[in-house]
Amino acid sequence: MRIVLGVGGGIAAYKSASLLRLFTEAGHNVSVIPTEASTKFVGAATWEALSGNRVSGSVFDEVEKVNHVRLGHEADLIVVAPATADLLARAASGQANDLLTNTLLMARGPVLFAPAMHTEMWSHPATRANVDTLRSRGVLVMEPGVGRLTGTDSGAGRLPDPKDIFAAAMAAAAPPQDQAALSGPLHGKTVTVTAGGTREPLDPVRFLGNRSSGKQGAALARAALDAGAQVRFIAAHMDIPAPEGVELTRVETALELREAVHAAAPGSDVLIMAAAVADFRPDTHSDTKIKKRDDGTDPVITLVRNPDILAEAVQRRTAAAGSTAAETGHKPLPALIVGFAAETGDGDADVLDYGRQKLKRKGCDLLVLNRVGSSLVFGQDSTEVTLLSPRDSADTVPLTFTGSKTEVARRIIARVAQELEAALPVR
Ligand SMILES: Cc1cc2nc3c(=O)[nH]c(=O)nc-3n(C[C@H](O)[C@H](O)[C@H](O)COP(=O)(O)O)c2cc1C
């Protein structure tokens, strides 16, 4: 999605850097338009570096590109954060005296303002009238947060949390009734997706974790939503927010994730296990912080194996096969179970061999194989995956997709829809 992020001249301008990050990490292309006043708080270099796009607040830069018309026309969504009292006034009265206000007048998609200002400015009759005018035109104006303001005072006027602005922006951009999703290949189906990396506690402050960012799982959930599915999203630790529109369950450890998967699987048509689940956990964890000992000895951490959740899901389905849901009184288990493998090759075998061995061991219906290394896959925006199916013969050349995690997720979901169609009649 193309997003214009307008930044007004308030102290909270720096918080928009986190908002920008949330947008770019979710795969959106963001053009930042700062007002002149805002550049006294945060400079254009920050916005250019974080967005990867040229930044200007003036209609007279890059005139050949007609930015004052183009940016508003092309934007799928415009978010103004922080929206100053001045910007609300200029937008309400239809002024066009800088690039941002020109862009607002050219907007074709939703517009969201996230105000930040002192309580007196927010409650002033002029600002109230401007907010009413904007809302009456369909513009979304968030309520500011309540709390500590710039000085020693506090009250209504804080910029809403960037995560809340992000969520409101995504909700604003989502069509009320997505026609494409209604006719999508997974319409009427329920897909459970696990995402992120589990954390196994050692004590109240330390844990054993992994580098999973949750981006691939989130992209899969979004692709499944776009294909019309209801999505149950089980999120271990993620660097990005969970996608809008999913039924969200947050978990921390592998055992919690296991419980959530076994609760979500009945009634799901597809189970996609994209989370990076710890193979091992410390055998005990301390309720108090583990301290350095005076006698000079150091603690030893003993690891125990975590259950293999993917293999368990397959076993449960096998055990239930043969008896109908009506007989057992349980909802049917997923017709399609998709595993993920993050593998590195070594002297004994290459990545593909390890992937095939894993597919056989787990017994799932599709295995998405990632080649991992220090700079590959984890936390990155692009990826390369190979799809392995138990139906492939030894000389089948497996399908490999390369691209952004969003694009790769779309292709995996398209394949999932095909496999599901093939699997359903034999349920
Ligand atoms: C330190 C400082 C903090 C400010 N914070 C805010 C603010 O949070 N909200 C606001 O509406 N104006 C704030 N202002 C006033 C705006 O910067 C001023 O109204 C400016 O003209 C806004 O321009 P813009 O709307 O084009 O960004 C602040 C000014 C200063 C000097």
PDBQT file of the ligand as one rigid body, heavy atoms in Angstrom, charges set to zero:
ROOT
HETATM    1  C1  LIG A 501       8.563  23.328  21.482  1.00  0.00    +0.000 C 
HETATM    2  C2  LIG A 501       7.291  23.451  20.718  1.00  0.00    +0.000 A 
HETATM    3  C3  LIG A 501       6.371  22.441  20.806  1.00  0.00    +0.000 A 
HETATM    4  C4  LIG A 501       5.165  22.510  20.105  1.00  0.00    +0.000 A 
HETATM    5  N1  LIG A 501       4.279  21.505  20.190  1.00  0.00    +0.000 NA
HETATM    6  C5  LIG A 501       3.103  21.595  19.554  1.00  0.00    +0.000 A 
HETATM    7  C6  LIG A 501       2.163  20.540  19.638  1.00  0.00    +0.000 A 
HETATM    8  O1  LIG A 501       2.415  19.503  20.271  1.00  0.00    +0.000 OA
HETATM    9  N2  LIG A 501       0.988  20.678  19.017  1.00  0.00    +0.000 N 
HETATM   10  C7  LIG A 501       0.676  21.808  18.297  1.00  0.00    +0.000 A 
HETATM   11  O2  LIG A 501      -0.437  21.874  17.757  1.00  0.00    +0.000 OA
HETATM   12  N3  LIG A 501       1.567  22.795  18.182  1.00  0.00    +0.000 NA
HETATM   13  C8  LIG A 501       2.762  22.732  18.789  1.00  0.00    +0.000 A 
HETATM   14  N4  LIG A 501       3.663  23.752  18.668  1.00  0.00    +0.000 N 
HETATM   15  C9  LIG A 501       3.314  24.913  17.852  1.00  0.00    +0.000 C 
HETATM   16  C10 LIG A 501       3.501  24.592  16.361  1.00  0.00    +0.000 C 
HETATM   17  O3  LIG A 501       4.864  24.246  16.110  1.00  0.00    +0.000 OA
HETATM   18  C11 LIG A 501       3.083  25.792  15.511  1.00  0.00    +0.000 C 
HETATM   19  O4  LIG A 501       1.692  26.009  15.650  1.00  0.00    +0.000 OA
HETATM   20  C12 LIG A 501       3.436  25.590  14.054  1.00  0.00    +0.000 C 
HETATM   21  O5  LIG A 501       3.002  26.736  13.330  1.00  0.00    +0.000 OA
HETATM   22  C13 LIG A 501       2.765  24.355  13.505  1.00  0.00    +0.000 C 
HETATM   23  O6  LIG A 501       3.060  24.265  12.139  1.00  0.00    +0.000 OA
HETATM   24  P1  LIG A 501       2.551  23.032  11.278  1.00  0.00    +0.000 P 
HETATM   25  O7  LIG A 501       1.141  22.803  11.640  1.00  0.00    +0.000 OA
HETATM   26  O8  LIG A 501       2.709  23.493   9.869  1.00  0.00    +0.000 OA
HETATM   27  O9  LIG A 501       3.427  21.900  11.575  1.00  0.00    +0.000 OA
HETATM   28  C14 LIG A 501       4.882  23.671  19.313  1.00  0.00    +0.000 A 
HETATM   29  C15 LIG A 501       5.845  24.665  19.215  1.00  0.00    +0.000 A 
HETATM   30  C16 LIG A 501       7.036  24.553  19.897  1.00  0.00    +0.000 A 
HETATM   31  C17 LIG A 501       8.044  25.648  19.765  1.00  0.00    +0.000 C 
ENDROOT
TORSDOF 0
